[in-house]
Amino acid sequence: MNSTTEKRIALISVHGDPAIEIGKEEAGGQNVYVRQVGEALALLGWQVDMFSRKVSADQETIVQHSRNCRTIRLTAGPVEFIPRDNGFMYLQEFVEQLREFQRENGIIYPLVHSNYWLSSWVGMQLKSIQDSKLVHTYHSLGAVKYKAIAKDNIPLVASQRLAVEKQVLETAERIVATSPQEKNHMRSLVSSKGQVDIIPCGTDIRRFGSVERTAARADLGIDPEAKLVLYVGRFDPRKGIETLVRAVRESKLHGSQKVQLMIGGGSTPGNSDGRERDRIEQLVNELGMNEFTSFPGRLSQEVLPTYYAAADVCVVPSHYEPFGLVAIEAMASGTPVVASDVGGLQFTVVNEKTGLLVPPKDVAAFRNAIDRILSNPQWRDELGRAGRKQVINKFSWDGVAQQLDELYTQLLEQPVKEQPVKEPALLS
C-alpha cells in the first residue's frame, strides 16, 4: 500500500452535512465534529472525503474546504430534507452512489470513519464489500435516548437502530467514544464486545477565547452591568430549554440585577424544532419574561465567539448529551458553564472548578447554580479562567486530530482479518 493510499479516508455523515450552516434543523455538534476533524486531518497529510446527503437542488455536489479536504453530497433518496428517523430506507442507495463515486475516481477507501448510526450501516457495507477498515463514532446512543423519552414518542425505527448500533460495536475495527461516560453506556446498554477508544470532541481554541467580554457586549449592544445567561443549541424538548427558562424566572437575582436570558438557535417553521421554539416563546410570554429574554436566532460560527464572551454563564440543560460541544466552546471562551450532570458533560465540565453540574430537569438546582455564579463575579472569572485552561489542555481540534491520526495509522498497518464479516442488518 503506497503512502497516498494509506493517508486516504472517507468520513461518512449521512444526515450531518459538514458543509452546511451550523444551527439549521438537525445541524449541530455532529456537523461541527466531522468538518473540524476533516480539516485538521487534512493538515496532517490525509486526503479527506466527507460524504453526506444532498437535501436541496441548489446545493453544490462537491464543496472543497481545503486542498486535501472536501464534502461530497450524494443524492440518496429525494433531494429534500429528510428527518434522521426517516433516513434508513435510503442507505442502500447511498452505498451504491458512494461506490459509483469510487469507480469514477479510481478510489477505494482503505479506511472509513462513520458518524451516527445511519452512517455506521453504510460503513459496515463498505467493510463487508471492499474490506475497508471501519471506525465509528456514535454521537448519540439509541439505548440512552429511548430511555429518556416517553414510550409514545419512541420512533418506529428504534428497533432497527438498536440492532445496528449493537452490530457496529461488535464488528468495527474501533469505536471512538467521546467520553468515559459514553463508553460506560456502550458497555452497560449495548454490548460487552468490540474495541473502544476514548478520544474527545474538540473546539477551536484560537477562535473561541479571541473576544473580550466588554468588547463583546459593546458589539451586541448589551448593558455592561447586565447579568447575561446564555443558551446555545437546537430547539428540541430533550435540550431542556424549558428548565432553563423556569430557572431564570425563579432566580433570586431576577428583577434586582438586570438578569437577561438569551436563547440562541435556529428553527424551521413547521418542523419539530420550529414547534419547540414556538412552545418556548409561548412559555416566556406566559411567565412574563419578554422584557429580559431574547431569541437572536441561528448563531453562525463567525458570531458565536462574541456571544459566548458576552455571557456571564452558559447553561447546557440537556436531558442527555454524549459529549456536549457547547460546554467546551463556552469554556474556551472563558465563560463558566452550568450543565446537566449527565453523559459527556460529566467529562467536559469539572464541577466547582470550570462550572457547576446539576440534576437534569431540576428547576431549583439550575436556579441555585446560576445564582451562585451571577452573584459572585470574582468566582465567575476564576471559573472562566479554569475552563479555558481545561479546554486548551484536553479539547483542542489539533490534539483530537493527532489522536485520530495515530489510531488510523495503527489500524491501516494491521493485516485484514481472514474471517468473513457478518453482513449488516438488511433494510426492511
N, C-alpha and C positions, 0 to 999 in steps of 0.2 A: 504494500500500500504506500503510495507516494505521499509526500508531506502535504500537498494541496488537498488530496482526498481526506487525509487524517484530520485536517482542520476545517472540514465542511460539516455543517449541522443544519437540520430543519427544526425550527421551533413551531410547534403546532398549537394554534389558539383559535379553534373553530368559531367560537362565539365572542371572543375578546380581541377585536381588531387592534393591533398595536399602533396602527397609523391613524386611528380615529381620534376625534377630540375627546379628551377625558372629561367625564361628568355626564355624558349622554346616558340614556337608559341602558343598563347592563354594561356600562363602560366605567371602570373604576380601577381597583387595585391590580387586577389581573392584567389589564391592558398596559398599565404602567410597568409592571414587572417584566412582561415579555419584551416590550420596547427597550427598556433600560438594560436588561440582560443582553439583548441582541446587540445593542450599540456598544456596550462595554466589551463583549466578546470579540466584536469586530476589531476593536483597538488592540486586542491580544493576538490578532492574526487569523481569526476564524472567518470563513466565508459563511455568513449567516443569512438564511432564507426563512422568513416568518410567514406562515400560511394561515389565512383566515377566510371567512365568507364575505362575498360581495353582497351588500344589502341595498344598494342603490345604483341605478344605471349610470349616474354621473360620477361615481367613484372611479378613480384610476385603478387599472388592473395591477400595475406594479408601481410601488412607491419606493424610490431609492432614498434611504436615510443617510447613508454614507457610502464610501467606496465599496465596503465589504458587507453592507447590511441593507436588506430591502424587505418590504412587505409584499406578498403575492396574494391577491384575492381570487379565490375560486368561486365559480357560480354554481354551488351545490344547492339545488332547490331553487325556488323562485327568487328573483333579485329584489328582495324586500327584507325588512326587519322581521326576524322570527325569534320569539322569546326562547330562552335557553331550554325550557322544559319541552318545547316542541321541536327541538333541533335534531333529535336522534334519527328520525326517518331519512335524513339527507346525508348521513355519514358515509354510506356506501358510495354515493356519487362524489363526495369529497375525496375519498380514497382514489377513485378512478381518475378524477381530474388531476390529483397530485401526481399519480403515476404517469399520466399523459404528459404533464409538465416535465417530469424526469426524462421521459423518452425524447421529447422535443429538444431538450437541452443537453442530452448526453450525460445526465447526472444520476447517480444512485447515492442517496444519503446514507452514509455508514452509521450515522448517529441521529436519533430523533429524540427531542425533548418535548413531551406533550404537557398541556396545561388545562386542567379541569377534566371532568370525567368524559365529556363528549370527545375531547381530543385524545384521551387515552385509548378509546376504541379504535380511532384512526391509527394511533401508534402501534397498537397490538397487531393490526392488519399488516402494517409495513414490516414489523418484526417477523411475522409469520411468512409473508410473501417473499421478502428480499433480505432477510437476516439483518435488518438494521438493529443496532443496539438501542434499547429504549430506556430513557429516563423520564420519570413522571413527577409533576407537582400537582397536588390536588386543588389548592386554593380554597376549597370548601369540601367537607365530607358530608355525604348524604346521611350517614348514620347519626351524625351530630345534628345536622339541620332538621331532620324529621322528628327528632326527639323534642325539639324546641317549638314546634308548631302544632296546632290543633289537628286531629285526625281528618277532619273535614277538609282541611286545606292541603293535605298531602297530595301531590300530583300523581296522575296515572303512571307516569314514567318512573316512579320511585323504585319499584322492584327491579326494573332493568338497570337503573343507576347503581343500586346497591350491589347487584351481581357484577357489573363491570368494574366498580371500584375494588371489589374483593379480588377479581381476576387480575387486574393490573398490578396490585400489590404483590400478588404471588408469582407473576410472570415477568415483570420488567427487570432489567438488569439492576436498576437502582430507583428507589423512590427518594425524592428530596422533600423532607418535611421542613417547614419554615420556622418551627419552634419545637422544643421538647414536649410541650403540651399536645401539639398536633400528632407527634409520633406516638405518644401515650394513647391518644384516641384511636389511632390506626390499630394499635396492638389490642386494645381492650374491646373495640367495637367492630373491627373489620376482619383482621386475620393475624395470626402469630407468625405466618410465613412471609418471606420476602426480605430484601435488604433495604434498610432505611438510613439515609444520612441526614443530618440536620445542617442546612445552610439557610440562613435567614433571608428575608427580603431586604432591600436596601433603599437608600434615598440619595439625592444629590446634595452632598454636604457643602458644595460651593454655592448653589442657588439658594437653598433654604439656610437662612442664617446670614444672608447678604444684606438684609434690610434692618435698620434700627427702628425701635418702637416709635419714637417721636416722629421720625420721618414718615413711617408707615401710616400713622394716624393723620398726619397732615395731608398725605396723599389721598386718603379715603374720606377726609372730612369728618373725622371722629374727634369728639371733645377730648382733649388731653387728660382731663380728670375722670373720664368715664371708666367704669369697670366693665370691660368687654368680655363676654362669654361667647365662644365661637364653636359652631358645629360645621364640619365639612364632610360631605358624602352624599350618597344616593338617598332618595326618598323611598324608604322601604320600611314596613312595620317592624322588621327584625332589627333595624338600626336603632330602635329605642328613642326616637326623637321626642315622642310624647313624654317619656320620663324626664328628659331634659327640660322641656317646656314647663312641666308642672313643678320641677325642682326650682327653676329660676323664679317662678311665680311665688313660691313659698319661701324664697331666700330671705333671711333676716335683714339683708342689706337692701332688699327691694324697696325702692321708694326713697331711701335715705342717702344713697351714694351713687346715683346716676348709673345703675346697672343697665347695660344694654346686651341684648341677645341677638346674635347674628347667625342665621341658619343658611349656610351656603350649599348650593347643589342645584343641578338642573332637573327639569322634568318635561315629559312629553304629554300634552293633553290627551286624555282618553286611555293612555297606557297605565300600567299599575303604579308607576312612580308618580304620574300626574294625579291619580286618585289619592295617593298618600299625601302629596303636597297639599291638595285641596283640603284634606281632613285636618292636617296640621295647621293650616292657615285659619280654618274654622275654629279650631281649638284655641288658638292665640286670640282670636276675636272674642270668643265666649268668655275667656278668662280676663279680658280687659287689658291685654298686653300689647296692643297695636302700637302704642306710642313709643315703646322702647324695644320692639322686635322688628328686625328687617330680614328680608329674603333677597339677597343680592343676585340670586340665580346661579347659573353654572359659572364656576370659577376656573378660568383657564390656568394652565401650568405657568404662564407668564405672570399672572397676578397673585397666584396662591402665596408665594413667599411674603408678599406685603400684608395679606390678610392674617396669616399666622403671626407675623411680627407685631401686628397691631393689637392682638388679643392679650388679655391678662391670663386667660386659661382656655384651653381647647378641651372640649368634652367629647368622649367617644362612648356613648351609652348603649352600644350594640348588645343584643341578647347573646350573640356569639361572634367571634372573629378568629379565624385560623391564624392570622398574623396581626393585621391592623396597621396598614401603611400610614394612615392619617396620624397615628400616635408618634411615629418616628419622624414624620415631616414636621410636626409641631415641635417636637423636642429638638430637632436640628435647627429650628428657628429660634431656640431659646425660650420657648413657651411651655410652661408646665401643663400636664395632662391629668384630667380626671377621667377614668375609664372603668368600664365594667370589669370585674375580676373574673374574666373568662378567657379560655383559649390562649392564643398567642399574645394577648395583651398582658398576661401574667409574665411573659418573657420580655416584652419590649419596655414596659413601664415598671420602674423599680419603686415599689410603694414607699412613700415618705422620703424618697430621695430625688426622683425625677417627676413625681406626681403622686396621685392617690388612686388606689384601686378600691372599688366599692361593689356590693352585690348588684347584679343586673336587675332592672325594673323596680329598684328600691328608691322611690322619690325622696324620702327623708335622708337616705345615705348620700345621694347625689347633692342634695341641698346643703348638707353639712360640709361635704368635701369642697364644694365650690366656695362656700362662705369662708372656710378656713384659709383658702388661698387668696381670695379677694380682700380679706380683712388684714392681711399681713404682707405688704408689698416687698419688704426685705426678704421674707421667706420665699415669696413668689420668684424673686430674682435668683435666689440660691438654687431653687428647684430648676429654673430655666438653664442656669449655667451647667448644672449637673447633667441635665437632659442632653444638652448639646455635646458635652464630653462623651456621654454614653454612646450617642449615635456615631460620632467620629471614630470611636474605638471599635464598634461592633457592627455598624449597619451602613457602611458606605457601599455604593454600587461597585466601586473598584474592587473592594475586598470580596464582595459576593461573586463577581465575575472570576476573580482569581481562584476562589474555591471551586467553582463550577468547572473552570478550565482544568484544574488538577483532577477532578472526578472524571471528566470526559476523556482526558488523555489516558488515564488509568484504564478505563473501560475499553477504549479502542486498542489498547495493547494486549488485551485479553483475547485468546482464541475464541472463535464462535463455538458454542456448545453443540455437541453432536446430537443430543436427544431432540426429538421432534417437539415443536412448540404447539401447545394447545391452541386450537382456533378460537379467536374472540367470539363472545356470545353473539349469536346471529340476530340480525334485525328482524323485528316482528311487525 
